[in-house]
Amino acid sequence: MTGPHDDLTPDDWSFETAAVQTGIPRGLGETVGMPIHQAAAFQFATLEEAQSEFQLNGGFSYARIQNPTVRALEERLTALEGGAATVALATGQAATFTAILSVCRAGDHVVSTSSLFGGTAGLLNNILPLMGISATLTENTPEAIEAAMQPNTRLVWAETIGNPAGDVPDIARLAEIAHQHGALLGIDNTWGGVGYLCRPLEHGADIVTHSLTKWAGGHGAVLGGSVTVGTQHDLMRNPIYTDGGENSILMLRGDQALAWRQRWFGAHQLGMTLSPHSAFLIAQGLETLALRLTRESETALALAQWLEAHPQVGRVSYPGLPGSPHHTLAQKYLRGGFGAVLTFEVPDPAAFLPRLQVIRIAPNLGDTRTLVVHPWTTTHGRLPEASRRAAGVSAQTIRMSVGVERLEDLRRDLAWALGG
Ligand SMILES: *Cc1c(COP(=O)(O)O)cnc(C)c1O
């Protein structure tokens, strides 16, 4: 028997199946894994074809705009997040910047939770104001977010699990608040594992971004980022999309308007394009993401419980701990685990860190290897002290991204470094 199932279409595929199957055609001579199209430009047969491609950018012309390997990765990311379209870019920073710029212009305003990746706080506090886009960073509660909304607020921003505080936003409530004020909700879902632990679009978010450098790539070998848009957003409320009248992007592009604008800005015009080789590595990483993140979440929970009971360790923060103030929301929005990152306080980070012999000191997340940093002096070091504290960082805090090593080896390494 050949032919399509009538009961299992690609739309029905589970995360694990979509992660290894999406983006690879079936058929005679097709590659089994994802091939790399290492090419800067693509051919046209006629003048008309070239002209039409330059007008519509629907296919392939020049690889700054689109490349078949990058497109295959984008299809896979769209399937995993349950979105309408994805634009893959060179880094997570490029994705955040593109997402914000696609809905805000000079005079507009962003409301964000303050427990943020340092680079996002930097964009909101330092870079976007140069373009006339202002931001209010506030506590991660619906009440604080609502109080910060202004008539010119176009975007509400939060992370699925705040970095590094481990706080979980009430995504559905934030979506309601944003939409009531004519704004969109953007969620940085890096810690949500590309839709494996959390799919913010299903809870009302309009835009999801990723640092694909983290769990998607998964092996600490590649940089990448992505912006995925959902199907539900109502762009007609945003003046950027309606000011142009009949010629506005919305009129021309319908429900693809937002994704089109993101590709236009991030890749086409600003050139923050993902390389095909990086797209290939990220697509490979996605194939084992569910296995890795399941294992890493189990290990992270066991280590969080063990650290909580350790006499040398101060506050342990992990949304999977029943005592965590974020546990209820984590149970509502996360499935398959509570993520691979925890923070804990040690009396003397400068003495603790160099004693580690399995765990490495490095500023990355989602690697197969367990990594630690001291956010106070590194990832969040450039923020004013009050902002560091608002992000959940103290001078004693260690942030740990748990890898796939055996639990017992990590526990013994931590015990040794803690002094017994
Ligand atoms: C790392 C990270 C980013 C930035 O991604 P890059 O790929 O380093 O540019 C953004 N958001 C979060 C939550 C991150 O962890």
Ligand as a Chemical Component Dictionary entry (heavy atoms), coordinates in Angstrom:
data_LIG
# 
_chem_comp.id                   LIG 
_chem_comp.type                 NON-POLYMER 
_chem_comp.pdbx_formal_charge   0 
_chem_comp.three_letter_code    LIG 
# 
loop_
_chem_comp_atom.comp_id 
_chem_comp_atom.atom_id 
_chem_comp_atom.alt_atom_id 
_chem_comp_atom.type_symbol 
_chem_comp_atom.charge 
_chem_comp_atom.model_Cartn_x 
_chem_comp_atom.model_Cartn_y 
_chem_comp_atom.model_Cartn_z 
_chem_comp_atom.pdbx_ordinal 
LIG C1 C1 C 0 21.276 33.504 24.544 1  
LIG C2 C2 C 0 19.942 34.115 24.615 2  
LIG C3 C3 C 0 19.573 35.121 23.708 3  
LIG C4 C4 C 0 20.518 35.680 22.662 4  
LIG O1 O1 O 0 20.879 34.713 21.755 5  
LIG P1 P1 P 0 22.268 34.707 20.929 6  
LIG O2 O2 O 0 22.120 33.529 20.039 7  
LIG O3 O3 O 0 23.367 34.598 21.929 8  
LIG O4 O4 O 0 22.339 35.996 20.185 9  
LIG C5 C5 C 0 18.302 35.635 23.796 10 
LIG N1 N1 N 0 17.426 35.193 24.726 11 
LIG C6 C6 C 0 17.747 34.238 25.615 12 
LIG C7 C7 C 0 16.731 33.789 26.608 13 
LIG C8 C8 C 0 19.010 33.656 25.587 14 
LIG O5 O5 O 0 19.316 32.714 26.479 15 
# 
loop_
_chem_comp_bond.comp_id 
_chem_comp_bond.atom_id_1 
_chem_comp_bond.atom_id_2 
_chem_comp_bond.value_order 
_chem_comp_bond.pdbx_ordinal 
LIG C1 C2 SING 1  
LIG C2 C3 SING 2  
LIG C2 C8 DOUB 3  
LIG C3 C4 SING 4  
LIG C3 C5 DOUB 5  
LIG C4 O1 SING 6  
LIG O1 P1 SING 7  
LIG P1 O2 DOUB 8  
LIG P1 O3 SING 9  
LIG P1 O4 SING 10 
LIG C5 N1 SING 11 
LIG N1 C6 DOUB 12 
LIG C6 C7 SING 13 
LIG C6 C8 SING 14 
LIG C8 O5 SING 15 
# 
